[in-house]
Amino acid sequence: MFYRTDKNDHGLPHNPFKAIVAPRPIGWISAVNRKGEINLSPYSYFNAVGDR
């Protein structure tokens, strides 16, 4: 995909690349259950980013 930043032909009222919601990884959460099985999952937080 190539997005031309010099044209505004997407039909939206605002530029979609100037206002997004993006995940922000914070860390990893790990646990071990009673059977000894390991679980590892990412912990993240979503931030709203805008230019206005």
N, C-alpha and C positions, 0 to 999 in steps of 0.2 A: 504494500500500500504506500502510495506517495501522496502526501497532503500538501497542497499548494497554499502557503501562507499569504501570498500576495493577492489571492482572490477570495471573495466571500460568497461562493456559490453553493454552499451546503443547504441553504434555505432555512437555517435556524436564526433566531433573533440574536444569539450571542455565539461567539467562537467556542466550540466545544473543547478545544485544547487550552483555553484560558481559565476554565472553571471545571474542575473534576473532583471526584471523590476517590481517594487513593488509599490503599492499605499501607500502614506503616508498621513493619515488623518490629517487635520489641524484644522478644526472646523466645526461648524454648522451654516448655513445661514437660517434665518427665516424671513417670511414676512406674512403680513395679507392684503388680498385684500379688495376692497370696500364693498363686501358682508359679510365681517367678517370671511372668510375662511382662515384657517391657513395653511401655507406651510413651511415645515421644510426639508432641504436637506443637505447632507454632502458636505463639500468643501474639496477637496483633491488635491494632486499634485503627479505625478509619478516620482520616482527616478530610475535611472539606477545604479545598484550595480554590481561591478565586482571585481575580485581579481588581475587584471593586470593593 
